[in-house]
Amino acid sequence: MKEIRNFINGEFVETARHFTKRSPMDYSPIARVHEAGKAEIDRAVEAAHAALRGPWGNLSLSERSGMLSALVDAITLRFDDFLEAECADTGKPRSLAAHLDIPRGAANFKVFADLIRSVPAEFFESATPDGRGALNYSIRRPVGVIGVVCPWNLPLLLMTWKVGPALACGNTVVVKPSEETPQTATLLGEVMNQVGIPAGVYNVVHGFGPDSAGAFLTEHPKVNAITFTGETRTGTAIMKAAAQGARPVSLELGGKNPAIVFADCDLDAAIEGCLRSSFSNSGQVCLATERIYVERPLFEKFVQRLKEGAEALKIGCPDDEGVELGPLVSREHQEKVLSYYRKAAGMGATVVTGGGVPPMPERLAQGCWVQPTIWTGLDDDSIIAREEIFGPCVLVQPFDAEDEVIRRANDTEYGLACSIWTQNLSRAHRVAAQIEAGLVWVNSWFLRELRAPFGGSKQSGIGREGGVHSLEFYTELRNICIKL
Ligand code: NAD
């Protein structure tokens, strides 16, 4: 079993309390994780402040940006170690982690290391009564020590999506990875040391949420701002913690994302896209589609094709040849998803495919597997249409008119993402602009431009990250006024 330690002030730190990380594939113990208590959080926050005052805070912008670029190369050199750790923690197919999680995890440093070199500043000339005038300009300064609280679904990618811009802007961080996925954040500590990023700039503390490392970090009065990705309920608790001391928050929260499939779509592309958006990473993607609305003339054919696609998905372990679907991350999450499978059946849903646990060979029988599942026959008020399930499952419903489907797609407390499938360009623009979500894709899904804003409307989040939008959160603007 691996030992996973906290990473504080450039050193790996053991604690007296531990918890066990289990494999999603067979539920065997794979790591003993050292849980940080209040004392370790204090040390991490102090180290982050010291780095801010000292070596990190004194670097020039180009030195800082150069170090982050070197970090990208160093992550790439240890690509296989990151890949192995991410797949072991999550159970996701190696092919997925190799083309998404690890390269994007590294790219998140590169994009912000480059961006920070070319951010423009404002400048105003002001009139004054004596006629001489004044010059105003703005400079950006780091916010300070950022608390970064992360989920388990895309562990390295979502963590560096925050740590990349935070460090590029000159802040220091204390990261609390999910208790389900402690490995890659810890491994990144080794790489930080290899590259020579000063001690205290990047710290990792392990543990759970309430009464543990997550709460201790977000309640810590010397944490200057908190960025969080996870469930809406947790985001609400974190916002309350941040209210103490009026500290800023950036929240990337849950979703109940629709896809809208018009009868004039390219059907092959829509099927391929909806299979990906509903089932990739076993549906454990915040942007995943959990509701598909299909224009009635296409409905039967679409459902049949989606069923064939779902049934063809190969389920297995990360290294299995051609595997497309892994287990869910944990027993707890498997039980949550299966409880929705039972509720759907109990409410009289038509189970088009799936609905249970797939038969797995003996050695994997204890793993957290669920079948990819498609339902029809439930209405918009059912909990299956309203609550985020976060598994490989989707409800497909017919619609008749454009106005109707826009209203139904928007009839949710969430507002993260939507995909629209149509070949009618005017309709694509018209409908996209009326969808109440932070991200709308037309004829695609999860096609990310890292300079574009990312975030959720309604209960899917607060704030936008990505490109210059990340600077809104990770820097403070100072106005300097010079009287001439
Ligand atoms: P979660 O909210 O259960 O946990 C996220 C993190 O918060 C974990 O590290 C956890 O230990 C910590 N935490 C829990 N309670 C806390 C508390 N009271 N104080 C401080 N920290 C606390 O989320 P999860 O199950 O890990 O992730 C799945 C959820 O994340 C889904 O709802 C999904 O939609 C959402 N998500 C959103 C985005 C996005 O960009 N909007 C991206 C990925 C995941």
Residues whose N, C-alpha, C, O or C-beta is under 5 A from the ligand:
A	BS01	NAD	V149 C150 P151 W152 K176 P177 S178 E179 G207 F208 G209 P210 G214 A215 T218 T229 G230 E231 T232 T234 A237 E252 L253 G254 G255 C286 S460
